[in-house]
Amino acid sequence: MKTYDSFFEDIAQRRADLAQRKKDQMARFKQKSADSVSGTQQRIASNKERIAKGQEEIDQKKKEWEDKRQAEIDAREEEKAEKEKEQALKDEIKQEMEQERDEKRRDIEKKRMEKERAQAKKD
């Protein structure tokens, strides 16, 4: 049978063990929390890095698209300028032909008038 002294010693021992278990439990909880936080921070850092790489790829593709679009616009403008030059050349040729026709018509008209005058003088 236990004496009061041994009974109180057992209670004191149990309290000390309980206090130690609480300390150990609290240390494990703190460690687990710290691990969780560091794991979260690592995931955040890796996600930020992944997002940054993705953004770089997006920016690069966007720049390539813009360059391609600008090249297409430049090509269209160049083609338009070429067409305008061709049209101007055609218009110029058309004007020259009209002038030549007018000159020929005037020459023919002049010759006709001269023939009529000569014919009128003969009569």
C-alpha positions, 0 to 999 in steps of 0.5 A: 500500500502506498503512503501519502508521501509516495502518493504525493510524489506520484502526483508531483511526478505526473504533473511534471510529466504532464508539463513536459508533455505539454512542452513537447507538444507545444514544441512539436506544434511550433515546429510543425507551424514553422515547417508549414510556414516555410513550406508555404513560403517555398510554394509561394516563391516557386509559384511566383517564379513560375508566374514570372516565367509564364509572364516572360513567355507571354510578353515574348509572344506578345512582342512577336505578335506585335512585330508580325502585325507591324510587318504585315502593316508595313507590307500592306502600306508598301503594296499600297504605295506601289499600287499608287505609283503604278496608278500614277504612271498609268494616269500619266501614260493616259494623259500623254496618249490623250495629248497625242490624240488631241495633237493628231486631231488638231493636225488633221483638222488643220490640214482639212481646213487648209485643203478647204481654204485652198479649194475655196481659193481655186473656186 
